[in-house]
Structures are given as structure tokens and as C-alpha cells.
Amino acid sequence: MEPTNSEVLSRRLQTDSVPNLTEIERVSRSIAEEKGNPDYYISPATWAEIERGSTPSIYKLFSLAVCLRIPYERVMQAFGVDPFEANSSLLERTELVRINLRELGFSLQLNFNMHFDVRQTGLLHTDSQAWHDLPAPLQERLNPSRYQYALIGTEDDSMGDLVPPGSLVEIDRRQTSTAGFAWKTMHERPVYVISHAQGHSCGWCQQDGPELTLLPHPLSKMTVRRFTFPVEAEIIGRVVSVWLF
């Protein structure tokens, strides 16, 4: 005996059963009214198309997830969209994005402690207290599985006003090569975070054979530093976002 459309859909969604049409209509209409968007509503005609294999819109997928009481991601996967692949499929970002959170009403208050000295530039780990001090909306936007994060020390003016002291930076770990970039202005030149015996530093990098040169902003009080690469220094990645507090 051939399975019904509802049974096929139930298997795709990995759920024991699918609510009846009356319940789906009621719940989706309630969601549409609450959000002020009719796209969330699942009509009888739309439901018939879904049962026949049609892929609904993201709004109707949301309503379906609520009706079934299962994660939205599972509903997306059932219709051939894996949201977890999105981050790994992103093209490499080559522009430096700067966002002034102070203008948006956010502030950052970090405490001095033995585990994280905010005066010095350092990597920010998700299990550190400093991470939890970040504004909640910013934490939700960050993607530690794809990027590394660092706080530029309050006494580190290596990159001047391009990456001011006290900034939070997002580092693309996939971009560790200093070659192959062309820039016309200082704002276009790639900025990197490197790790060395004394800690971490942010700056422009130039590599000549085994020598890695870390170049500060012309207005910085920091000096040019040279390391034997990769023995004395490691490139963590390229800075792609800067949040100013």
C-alpha cells in the first residue's frame, strides 16, 4: 500500500505525525496576525502543495516548525536546505567593516583580572568572562565556529584610528597569507592579528622569505617588529570586522 502524502511528509520531517489542516490553519493564522505578515499563513491550498512536495517559503517553514513543535533547522533540512552549511560556504571577506556600537547605544565594561588584561591585545574565548561581558545582541551576531575574536588592548594603538584601542575585532582564520592583495589606501590594506612569545599583536604584515614584519600605523607610538616566521610568530588571521565601543 502506497503511503499517503501526509505520511511521506511526516517521514521527511522526522516526526511521528503531522497536525491536521484545521490546527495548522489556526496556528499559522495566529502567527501571521501576531507578526502582521500574511506570508506566515498556511492555507488549505498551500498545505496541499506542501504535501505534494512543494517547498514553502521561509515564513511558512517557520509556521510549520511551530505547528510541529520541532526545531526550525530540522524543517529546513527536510526541504533540502541545510542552514549549518551557510557559514562554511561564505566567500572570503576582503573588506574591513567598522561598526561604532557606541552610536547604537551599546557599551562594554570589562573588569581587570588575572585571566584577561584588557590593556593588552588578546584573543577572546567563548568560555572567558570577557566574552560574557559583551552586549547580548552582539554575542548573537558573532560566529566563533567560523571566526576568532580578539580585544585590542586599551594601551595598544598599533593601528591608530583604523582599529582603535579597546575595539573588538573579528578574525578570519582562513586568511593567513599576506600575499596576493592589492591596495590603494591604508584603509584597504589587510590588517592581521599575529601570535608571538610576548602575546598577540595587530597590524599590517609583510613577509620576505622567513622574515615576517609587523608594521604599525604611521601615527602609532609602536615600532616596527620583525619575527622569524613561523618559528617566532604565527598569523592568526585577517581582521574583517571591527566593533568600536
N, C-alpha and C positions, 0 to 999 in steps of 0.2 A: 504494500500500500504506500503510495507516494505521500511524503509529509506535506502538510499544509504550508502556506506562505508564512503563517504565524509561527509554526514550528521551526521552519528554516531560519527565520529572523531571531527566534529565541536562541538557537544554537550559535548564530553569529555573535550575539551579544553575551554569550556565556551566562545566561540566566535561566532559571527553571521555567519561568512563564512570562508572558507579556501581558500587561494590563489590557482590559477590554477597551474598545474605542470610546465608550462613554467616559471612562475615567481619564483617558489620555486627552480627550477634548476638554474636559473640565479643568484638569491641572494646567494644560498648556494655555487655555484661555485666561486662567488666573495669572499665570506668569506674564502673558502678553499685556494684560491690563496693568499689572504692577509696574512693568518696565516701560509702559507706554509705547510698545513696539509690536504691531500685529504679526511681524515675522516669526515670533515665538509660538504662534498658534498653529496647532496641527489639526487641520480639517479632515473630515472623512475621506475626501478625495486625495489629500496629501498622504494620509495613512495608507490608503490602498496602493499608492505608488511606492511607498516605502516597503510595504510587504512584498511587492513585486520586484524589489531590488534597486529601486531608485535611491540615489544618495541625497539626503535632505541638506538644507542649509545649516550653517553653524548654529543659528538661533534655534532651529528645530531640533538639532542634535542636543543642545543644552536642555530643552524641554523634555526630550526623550530620556536623558540621563536622570532628570529629576523624577520623572514618572516611574522609572525602573529602579530608582534608588541605587544606582551604580555610578562609579567614577566617570566623569566626562571623557577622560582619556580612553577608557575602555570602549565607550560608544564610538569615538573617533576611529579607533583601531578596527572596530568591527566593520567600518565602512571604508577601510583601506588607507586611513591617514594615521601615521604614527607621529604624534607630537614630540616624542623624545628624539626623533631624528632631526628635528629642526635646528637645534643648536649645533650639531655636528656637521650640518650641511651648509652652514653660513659661509659665505665668501670671506676671505681675509679682509679686515677693515684696514684701510691705509690712511684714513684721516684722523686727526686728533680732535675729539669732541670735548668742549669745555662747557660745563653747566654750573652756574652760580646758584647753589642751594640757598644761600643767604637771602637772595632776592625772592625765592619761593617760600620763605618763611621757616626754613629748617636751620637748626644749629647743631653743633657737635661739641659735647663736653666730655673729654677724656680725662681720666684720672692718672696721675703719675704713679706707677707701681713698679715693682721689681721685675715684672714679666714683660712690660711694654713701656719703653721710654719714648714718649711722644716727641721728644726733642730730636731724636734720631730717626732717619728713614728706616722703615722695617716692613716686612711682609705681614699681612693681616690674615690670620687663620680663623676659620669659622668657629673654632672652639675657644677663641680668646675673648676676654671681657670687652676689648676694644670693638670687636665685631658687634656685640650686643648693644653697644652704646650708639650705634648708627641709627638714624631715623628709620622707623618701621617701613615706610613706603620705599626707601632706598634699598633696604635689605631685600625686599620682594623683587626689586628690579635686577639685583645682582645675580650672577650666574657662576658660582665657584667651580662648577664642574667643567666649565669652558675657559674661564679666565682666572688669573691670580690677581690678588688685590694687595695694595700697599698704601701705607700712610706716609706722606712726605713729612719728614721731621720739621718741627716748628722752628728749628735753627738751621735748616737745610735750604739755602737759597740757590742751589746749583743751577736751576733752570729759570731763575728770575720770575717774571710775571707770566711766563708760559705755563709753568707748573709751580704755583706759589707754595711756600711753606705751609704745612697744615692741610694740604689737599689730600683727597682720596683718589688714587689712580687705579684704573683697570688695565691689566697687562695681558696681552695676547701671547700665550706661551708658545704658539706655533710660529711666531715671527721672531726668530732668534738670529737671523742672518743680517749683517749690516751692509751687504752688497745689493746692488740692483735697484736702488732708489734714486730718483732724480728730484731735486727740489730747487725752487727759485727763491724762496724766502726762509727765514728762520722758523716761521710757523709751519712750514711744510716739511721741514727736516725731521726724520723719525727720532723719537725720544725712547730711550731704553732704560730698564732697571737691571742692574747687574749685582751679583753677589760676590763678595770677596772676603778676605780674612778679617777685615775690620767691620764688616756688616753689609749694608746694602747702599747703593748709590743710584741716582737718577741723572741721566744726561745724554748728550749726543755721543755716539760711538763711532770710532774709526779703526779699522783693522788693517794692519800691514804685516802680513805673514803671521808670526806667532805673537806679535805685539798688539794689544788692544788698548787704544787710547780713549779715555773718558773726558769729553770736552764739556765744560760748564758754559752757561750763558755769559755773554760778554760783560753783563752788569753784575754778575755774581762775584762774591768775595772768595769763592772756591778756586782752587788751582787745577790745572790740567794734571790728570793722573794716568800713569801707564802701568799695564799689567802684562805678564806673560800669559797668553791665552792658549789652552784653557786651564793651565796649572794654577794660576793665581786668581783668576776671575771667571765667572760664568754669566752668560747673558740669560736672565730670567725670561725676558720677552720685551715686546714693544708696547709702549703706553698708547692706548687707543681712546681712553676716556679720562677726563679729569673733572672731579667734583670739588667745587670751591666752597668752603664753609666760612 
